[in-house]
Amino acid sequence: MVFNKNSRSSDLRFHLDDGTGRIECIRWVTERLDTGDLDALEDGTYVRVNGHLQTFQSKRQLNAFSVRLVTNFDEVTCHYLECIHFHLQNSKVQSKANEGSVLASQAPDSSFGTPVRGASNGHHPASTNDFSMQYNADGLKSFDKLVLNYLQQPSNIDREMGIHVDELSQQLKSPLEKIKDAIEFLEREGLVYSSIDDYHYKAVEGL
């Protein structure tokens, strides 16, 4: 839902409220593709916005490249269902990550672990924290965190065009598809965004 619409000759600014929070959106008036929709935009109307999540002066904002009026209210209902789905999904991941941390803190020394078959002498201590190898305390998978850490390196943050997915694949020695899956997840979580095209990515600053 649109709030605080402010039209200028160079851009249109408004706050977008999706039921989970508000963010400032900027639509630069550089083309006439959706001029009709922009003119019809009023406070309280529903819109679908596509754009890049960016940080400017330590504040997140959405640089919109498409603003479309919602004409079918089913889209609003679908949006709230998506919010519920991702909230439950993230809560479940966070809960499992915390559970893994608790198990790790309570686990005895590995040299006294429960023996199981498989080592060269016929036994080896059972792993007590397999889950923590997959998830960090913030709920990110270890590989997703690896990709994010690379993008957050100071030298990479300063690169205006961002990092190409091929570079991530080469530096992290991982298949391109695995890199893309991690990028998709991080982008959905609002931790990274595409910069100049769909192959260059930057980490959101100020997190």
Contacts in CASP RR format, 6 or more apart in sequence:
PFRMAT RR
TARGET T0000
AUTHOR 0000-0000-0000
METHOD contacts of the structure
MODEL  1
MVFNKNSRSSDLRFHLDDGTGRIECIRWVTERLDTGDLDALEDGTYVRVN
GHLQTFQSKRQLNAFSVRLVTNFDEVTCHYLECIHFHLQNSKVQSKANEG
SVLASQAPDSSFGTPVRGASNGHHPASTNDFSMQYNADGLKSFDKLVLNY
LQQPSNIDREMGIHVDELSQQLKSPLEKIKDAIEFLEREGLVYSSIDDYH
YKAVEGL
1 16 0 8 1.000
1 17 0 8 1.000
1 18 0 8 1.000
1 19 0 8 1.000
1 44 0 8 1.000
1 45 0 8 1.000
1 46 0 8 1.000
1 47 0 8 1.000
2 14 0 8 1.000
2 15 0 8 1.000
2 16 0 8 1.000
2 41 0 8 1.000
2 42 0 8 1.000
2 43 0 8 1.000
2 44 0 8 1.000
2 45 0 8 1.000
2 46 0 8 1.000
2 47 0 8 1.000
3 14 0 8 1.000
3 15 0 8 1.000
3 16 0 8 1.000
3 17 0 8 1.000
3 22 0 8 1.000
3 43 0 8 1.000
3 44 0 8 1.000
4 13 0 8 1.000
4 14 0 8 1.000
4 15 0 8 1.000
4 43 0 8 1.000
5 12 0 8 1.000
5 13 0 8 1.000
5 14 0 8 1.000
5 41 0 8 1.000
5 42 0 8 1.000
5 43 0 8 1.000
6 12 0 8 1.000
6 13 0 8 1.000
6 14 0 8 1.000
7 38 0 8 1.000
9 29 0 8 1.000
10 28 0 8 1.000
10 29 0 8 1.000
11 26 0 8 1.000
11 27 0 8 1.000
11 28 0 8 1.000
11 29 0 8 1.000
12 26 0 8 1.000
12 27 0 8 1.000
12 29 0 8 1.000
12 38 0 8 1.000
12 41 0 8 1.000
12 67 0 8 1.000
13 24 0 8 1.000
13 25 0 8 1.000
13 26 0 8 1.000
13 27 0 8 1.000
14 24 0 8 1.000
14 25 0 8 1.000
14 41 0 8 1.000
15 22 0 8 1.000
15 23 0 8 1.000
15 24 0 8 1.000
15 25 0 8 1.000
16 22 0 8 1.000
16 23 0 8 1.000
16 24 0 8 1.000
16 25 0 8 1.000
16 47 0 8 1.000
16 49 0 8 1.000
16 62 0 8 1.000
18 79 0 8 1.000
18 83 0 8 1.000
19 80 0 8 1.000
19 83 0 8 1.000
20 83 0 8 1.000
23 60 0 8 1.000
23 61 0 8 1.000
23 62 0 8 1.000
24 59 0 8 1.000
24 61 0 8 1.000
24 62 0 8 1.000
25 49 0 8 1.000
25 61 0 8 1.000
25 62 0 8 1.000
25 64 0 8 1.000
25 67 0 8 1.000
26 61 0 8 1.000
26 62 0 8 1.000
26 63 0 8 1.000
26 64 0 8 1.000
27 38 0 8 1.000
27 64 0 8 1.000
27 65 0 8 1.000
27 67 0 8 1.000
28 63 0 8 1.000
29 38 0 8 1.000
34 66 0 8 1.000
34 67 0 8 1.000
34 68 0 8 1.000
37 47 0 8 1.000
37 67 0 8 1.000
37 68 0 8 1.000
37 69 0 8 1.000
38 67 0 8 1.000
40 69 0 8 1.000
41 47 0 8 1.000
41 67 0 8 1.000
41 69 0 8 1.000
45 69 0 8 1.000
45 70 0 8 1.000
46 69 0 8 1.000
46 70 0 8 1.000
46 73 0 8 1.000
46 75 0 8 1.000
46 76 0 8 1.000
47 67 0 8 1.000
47 68 0 8 1.000
47 69 0 8 1.000
47 70 0 8 1.000
48 66 0 8 1.000
48 67 0 8 1.000
48 68 0 8 1.000
48 70 0 8 1.000
48 75 0 8 1.000
49 62 0 8 1.000
49 64 0 8 1.000
49 66 0 8 1.000
49 67 0 8 1.000
49 68 0 8 1.000
50 64 0 8 1.000
50 65 0 8 1.000
50 66 0 8 1.000
51 62 0 8 1.000
51 63 0 8 1.000
51 64 0 8 1.000
51 65 0 8 1.000
51 66 0 8 1.000
52 62 0 8 1.000
52 63 0 8 1.000
52 65 0 8 1.000
52 193 0 8 1.000
52 194 0 8 1.000
52 195 0 8 1.000
53 60 0 8 1.000
53 61 0 8 1.000
53 62 0 8 1.000
53 63 0 8 1.000
53 190 0 8 1.000
53 193 0 8 1.000
53 204 0 8 1.000
54 60 0 8 1.000
54 61 0 8 1.000
54 62 0 8 1.000
54 63 0 8 1.000
54 193 0 8 1.000
54 204 0 8 1.000
55 61 0 8 1.000
55 204 0 8 1.000
55 205 0 8 1.000
55 206 0 8 1.000
58 205 0 8 1.000
58 206 0 8 1.000
60 204 0 8 1.000
70 76 0 8 1.000
86 188 0 8 1.000
90 139 0 8 1.000
93 135 0 8 1.000
93 139 0 8 1.000
94 139 0 8 1.000
96 131 0 8 1.000
96 135 0 8 1.000
97 131 0 8 1.000
97 132 0 8 1.000
97 135 0 8 1.000
97 136 0 8 1.000
97 137 0 8 1.000
97 138 0 8 1.000
97 139 0 8 1.000
98 137 0 8 1.000
99 131 0 8 1.000
100 129 0 8 1.000
100 131 0 8 1.000
100 132 0 8 1.000
100 135 0 8 1.000
101 132 0 8 1.000
101 137 0 8 1.000
103 128 0 8 1.000
103 129 0 8 1.000
103 131 0 8 1.000
103 132 0 8 1.000
104 128 0 8 1.000
104 129 0 8 1.000
104 132 0 8 1.000
107 128 0 8 1.000
107 129 0 8 1.000
108 128 0 8 1.000
110 125 0 8 1.000
110 128 0 8 1.000
111 125 0 8 1.000
112 125 0 8 1.000
113 125 0 8 1.000
113 126 0 8 1.000
113 128 0 8 1.000
114 125 0 8 1.000
114 126 0 8 1.000
115 123 0 8 1.000
115 124 0 8 1.000
115 125 0 8 1.000
115 126 0 8 1.000
116 123 0 8 1.000
116 124 0 8 1.000
116 125 0 8 1.000
116 126 0 8 1.000
117 123 0 8 1.000
118 124 0 8 1.000
133 142 0 8 1.000
134 141 0 8 1.000
134 142 0 8 1.000
135 141 0 8 1.000
135 142 0 8 1.000
136 142 0 8 1.000
136 145 0 8 1.000
138 145 0 8 1.000
140 148 0 8 1.000
141 182 0 8 1.000
141 185 0 8 1.000
143 174 0 8 1.000
143 178 0 8 1.000
143 182 0 8 1.000
144 182 0 8 1.000
144 185 0 8 1.000
144 186 0 8 1.000
146 172 0 8 1.000
146 182 0 8 1.000
147 168 0 8 1.000
147 172 0 8 1.000
147 179 0 8 1.000
147 182 0 8 1.000
147 183 0 8 1.000
147 186 0 8 1.000
148 186 0 8 1.000
148 191 0 8 1.000
148 192 0 8 1.000
148 203 0 8 1.000
150 156 0 8 1.000
150 163 0 8 1.000
150 168 0 8 1.000
150 171 0 8 1.000
150 172 0 8 1.000
151 157 0 8 1.000
151 163 0 8 1.000
151 168 0 8 1.000
151 192 0 8 1.000
151 201 0 8 1.000
151 202 0 8 1.000
151 203 0 8 1.000
152 203 0 8 1.000
156 162 0 8 1.000
156 163 0 8 1.000
156 202 0 8 1.000
156 203 0 8 1.000
157 202 0 8 1.000
157 203 0 8 1.000
157 205 0 8 1.000
159 202 0 8 1.000
160 195 0 8 1.000
161 195 0 8 1.000
161 196 0 8 1.000
161 200 0 8 1.000
162 195 0 8 1.000
162 196 0 8 1.000
162 200 0 8 1.000
162 201 0 8 1.000
162 202 0 8 1.000
163 200 0 8 1.000
163 201 0 8 1.000
163 202 0 8 1.000
164 199 0 8 1.000
164 200 0 8 1.000
165 176 0 8 1.000
165 179 0 8 1.000
165 180 0 8 1.000
165 183 0 8 1.000
165 199 0 8 1.000
165 200 0 8 1.000
165 201 0 8 1.000
166 176 0 8 1.000
166 199 0 8 1.000
168 174 0 8 1.000
168 179 0 8 1.000
168 183 0 8 1.000
168 201 0 8 1.000
169 175 0 8 1.000
169 176 0 8 1.000
169 179 0 8 1.000
172 179 0 8 1.000
183 192 0 8 1.000
183 201 0 8 1.000
186 192 0 8 1.000
187 193 0 8 1.000
187 194 0 8 1.000
187 201 0 8 1.000
190 204 0 8 1.000
191 203 0 8 1.000
191 204 0 8 1.000
191 207 0 8 1.000
192 201 0 8 1.000
192 202 0 8 1.000
192 203 0 8 1.000
192 204 0 8 1.000
193 201 0 8 1.000
193 202 0 8 1.000
193 204 0 8 1.000
194 200 0 8 1.000
194 201 0 8 1.000
195 201 0 8 1.000
195 202 0 8 1.000
END
